[in-house]
Structures are given as structure tokens and as C-alpha cells.
Amino acid sequence: MRGLFVTGTDTDVGKTYVSSIILRELIAAGHSVGVSKPACSGAVFEAGETRWPDLDQLAEAAGLSDIDLICRQRFQASLAPPVAARLEGRQPDLSAMQDNLLAWESRADIVVFEGVGGLLCPLTDKDSVADFATWVGFPLLIVARLGLGTINHTLLTIEAAKLRNLIIAGVILNDAVGLADTPAGRTNFAELANRTDVPVLGIVGRGGQSVRLRDHETPARIDWSRLASSRENFATSPE
């Protein structure tokens, strides 16, 4: 089983949006693809039903009808998983998070694994997303928000990942709110590329369905299957 671990520089930077693009492009290329998320916080209530929009979006992109295949650790409040769990009198179940990923071993060749919040977001009372990423062992794809402040947030995320010896496949800039024509939006790509050895792979335009190069127009044509790598050893738990 090979995969990519999609993390972010913050919450709401577009991890799910970028993960969905990757899933669709891998499926279109003929790959057997799975998707997993350790926990999901932030439910909406519609017509008497509880739904998690991020999981619905991932399920649609992967062609799945059952969100349990993606994530079983679901919480209602839009908070870090251990905080949201406490409000419901629960605790995040680390083994269930691991099992959700391991279940894809016999189902898919490539798994897109989407993290929670940023790399140091709490995942359980003692584990962070970074701890889980170390256990998962897939290369990181860092999604950053296009705009002012993203250079600092992205470089800090890269530094935190490197301190943990995590492999980084690259950075994707997501123009979530239409800042491509601002001074920051026009220069983020070049500034990041000049300040890190991590590849800046491209930009997702607002409402775009594919990754583009720094001109915001030319398709990046990223080979996601090449960036995905396998896990050689499964640990019993994050360190």
C-alpha cells in the first residue's frame, strides 16, 4: 500500500478540497484508490440528519457511499478531536484511527490520508497529527492558504516536519478566498520556492478542479502516484 498524507498549515486551508482533486485524478489514471482520515470534527444538521461535509466531499471524490470506510472517529463540535470528544463524554480512539487506515491494505493500491487541522493539531490527549504522520509513514503533502502570512506558516510546518524526519512530497497553495491578484497572492509561490528545498508543486485556483503552475493557468500535471510511497513497517502506535 502506497499513499500520501495531506496536512495543512492551519485548519480550513483546503486539505479536503486538494485531497478530492488528488483522488479524482488518481482514479481517472486507473489506480485503485482509498481514502482515510483519523478523525473529523464539525458536523452540520440537515433534515434531521447529522452530516460531516468533509467526509461527504471525500466520499464523493472517491466514489464511496459509506463514510465509515473513511473515518469512524467523528465529533460534532468544530474543535480539535480531543476537545470535541470531551464535550460528548468521549475520548478519541487511537486504535480505531489506525484500523481505519489498515483496512485499506487489501482494498487499494494508493491511499490518500487526510490529517486534521495543522501538523501539530492535537489528535488525542497525548498525540498530535505529526505523531500519527510518523506512524503512517506516507510522504507529506502540505496544503497552504494563498495570501498574506502563508510564508511563515508554511516554513514553520516544513521545519516541524523535518525535525521529525518526515518526508515531504511538496507544497500546494490553495486560493480559497480569491487572493490570486493581491501582492501576496502573486508572490507566495516564488518566495516559498526561494526559501525552501521542498518543491512548491502548484496552485489551486478558487473553485478550480486541478492544480496549476505559478502562472495560475498552466496545468501542473502532477503524477500523484509517483509522489506516493509505501510504508515498510507498521508501528504499534504513534511514538
Rosetta blueprint (number, residue, H / E / L):
1 M L
2 R E
3 G E
4 L E
5 F E
6 V E
7 T E
8 G E
9 T L
10 D L
11 T L
12 D L
13 V L
14 G L
15 K H
16 T H
17 Y H
18 V H
19 S H
20 S H
21 I H
22 I H
23 L H
24 R H
25 E H
26 L H
27 I H
28 A H
29 A L
30 G L
31 H L
32 S L
33 V E
34 G E
35 V E
36 S E
37 K L
38 P L
39 A L
40 C E
41 S E
42 G L
43 A L
44 V E
45 F E
46 E E
47 A L
48 G L
49 E E
50 T E
51 R E
52 W L
53 P H
54 D H
55 L H
56 D H
57 Q H
58 L H
59 A H
60 E H
61 A H
62 A H
63 G L
64 L L
65 S L
66 D L
67 I H
68 D H
69 L H
70 I L
71 C L
72 R L
73 Q L
74 R E
75 F E
76 Q L
77 A L
78 S L
79 L L
80 A L
81 P H
82 P H
83 V H
84 A H
85 A H
86 R H
87 L H
88 E L
89 G L
90 R L
91 Q L
92 P L
93 D L
94 L H
95 S H
96 A H
97 M H
98 Q H
99 D H
100 N H
101 L H
102 L H
103 A L
104 W L
105 E L
106 S L
107 R L
108 A L
109 D L
110 I E
111 V E
112 V E
113 F E
114 E E
115 G E
116 V E
117 G E
118 G E
119 L L
120 L L
121 C L
122 P E
123 L L
124 T L
125 D L
126 K L
127 D L
128 S E
129 V H
130 A H
131 D H
132 F H
133 A H
134 T H
135 W H
136 V H
137 G L
138 F L
139 P L
140 L E
141 L E
142 I E
143 V E
144 A E
145 R E
146 L L
147 G L
148 L L
149 G L
150 T H
151 I H
152 N H
153 H H
154 T H
155 L H
156 L H
157 T H
158 I H
159 E H
160 A H
161 A H
162 K H
163 L H
164 R L
165 N L
166 L L
167 I L
168 I E
169 A E
170 G E
171 V E
172 I E
173 L E
174 N E
175 D L
176 A L
177 V L
178 G L
179 L L
180 A L
181 D L
182 T L
183 P H
184 A H
185 G H
186 R H
187 T H
188 N H
189 F H
190 A H
191 E H
192 L H
193 A H
194 N H
195 R H
196 T L
197 D L
198 V L
199 P L
200 V E
201 L E
202 G E
203 I E
204 V E
205 G L
206 R L
207 G L
208 G L
209 Q L
210 S L
211 V E
212 R E
213 L L
214 R L
215 D L
216 H L
217 E L
218 T L
219 P E
220 A L
221 R L
222 I L
223 D L
224 W H
225 S H
226 R H
227 L H
228 A L
229 S E
230 S E
231 R L
232 E L
233 N L
234 F L
235 A L
236 T L
237 S L
238 P L
239 E L
